[in-house]
């Protein structure tokens, strides 16, 4: 299992404009084979910070995701939305366990 955890930053006044693009990205990603979880969350204390959480079955599923049309559309929208700072890290994980 692969986890992508991190943040992206956008100007807070662009959030409403970015919301539709984020919704398309989330919906498209969640529909992909091998996507176990995909979410964006706005930070409560920092309105310009979006927290990203992705869980993928394996590397082939993640590689297919990187080639998907919705990720290309999402990335092409970044300049207009002021998205410049990305801090996403990939982790390999074993089976999940309850805490």
ABEGO torsion letter per residue (X at the ends): XBBBBEBBBBBAAAAAAAAAAAAAAAAAAAABBGBABBBBBBBAABAABBBBBBBBABAAAAAAAAABAAAAAAAAAAAAAGBABBBBBBBBBBBBBBX
